[in-house]
Amino acid sequence: MAVLIATPMKSLRISTKAMPGSYIKSQYKSDSFNEIKIIRIQPETKEAVLAGVRNSVSDDDVSGLPVSISASGSKRSNRSIARAVTLKFVGSVPMGYSATSEVTIPWLNPYRFNDFGIYTEGTYLGLPVRLVKKRPEKLL
């Protein structure tokens, strides 16, 4: 579906489908008490796979709920920050990335997160990746 926006000088057609660079709300399972939080992510984040484990909690629609955890932030941030993995592409690199690019994405489900070791292999954007860093979640 596309939305037509008319301005005095021109009309713009903007797609309302999720595109790379766009954001969606998703479920995030916290380490503490398996509490479900809401996080704002790029759609492709849910398609990442490490050691055969897909990066998702549920496909339930949570678009109307408020965000309750951040995907990133500093150590001194006064908000909760999601656990994350940093991935490096192995072999082919997607358009817009360099051969040395590292991508950090939130890992939505705690299941097997602690089992992932450095160099665990998987896929992101449909291409092979290797885990190079992990960050635990920080809850306030």
N, C-alpha and C positions, 0 to 999 in steps of 0.2 A: 504494500500500500504506500502511496506517496501523498504528501501534503503540498498543496500549491500555496505559496506565500506571495502575495502581490505587494509590491512597493511602488512608489510613484515612478521610478526609473525602469524597473525590470521585475520579472517574475522568477522565483526560484523554486525548483522542484526538489524537495528533500524527502528521502526515503525514511520511513518509520521502522523499517526492519533493523535488527541488530547487525551492525557492520563492525569490522575491525576498528578499534578506536572508540567504539560506543561502549556504554556501560549498562549493566543490568543489576538487579538485586538478586542475591542468592542466599540460601541457608548456609550457615557456618556452624559446625559442632564444636563447642568449647571443650577444652580439656577438663574443666571442672564440672562435675555432675552431669556431663553430657548435655549441657544447656545449649539450646539452639539460639544463635544470634543471627542478625541480618547484616550482610556485607555487600558492598558495591564493588563489582568486578567487571572485567571484560568477558564477553561470552566464551571466548576461546579458553579461558582459564579452567572452565569445567571439563574441557576435553583433554587436559593434560593427563598422562598416565606415567606412573613410576612403578617398576617391578610388577606390572600387571594390575595395579590398583588405580582406578579412575578417580580423578579429583572432583568428587561431588558428594553431596549429602542426600539431596532429594531434588526432584524436578517440580516440586510444588510451587505454585505461583505466590510469590511474596512481594510483588511489586508495590502493594499498598502499605507495606509495613515500614516503620522508620529504621534507618541504619543504626546498628548498635555496636559495631566493631569496625575499626579501620584496617585497610589492607596494608598500610605502611605508616611510618612515623618515627620520630627520634626516640632515643632511650629516655629522654626527659619529658616526653609527651605526657599530657595529663588525660589520655584516653586509652582504651584497650586497643591492642594491636594484634592482628592475627598471626599465627605461626606461618612461616613461609619457606619456600625452597628457591634456591638460585640454580638455574639451569644453563648449560652451555651446549650449543648445537654441535653435533658430531657429523662431519661430512657436509651435506648440503645445508645452506643457510637461506632462510626466506628473504624475499625481496624487502629491502629497507633495513636489514640487519648486516653487520659486518662479521667477518669470520671470528673475531674476538668478542663478539657480543655475549653478554650474560643477561638473562632475563629472570627477575625475581617475581614470583607469583604467590599469593596466599594459598596454603594447602587447607582445603575446606573440611576435611575429615581427619580426626586424630588416629583413625585405624591404621596401624602399621607405620605411622610417621616416625616413631622412634626406631623402627627396624631399618629405615632407609639409611644406608651408609653413603659416604662420599663415593662417587663414581657409579651409584645406582643408575641403571639405564632406563629410558622410557621414551615417550614421544610428546612433542608440543608443536602445535600448528601442523600436525601430521608428519613431522620430521624427527629423526632420532636426536635425543638429548642425553646429557649426563648430568647428574646432580653434583654440584660443586660446593654448595653451602646450605645449611639449614639454620632457621631462626625460630626459637620457641615463641609461643604466644605470651603476651604480657597483658594480664587482666587487672583492672582497677576496681 
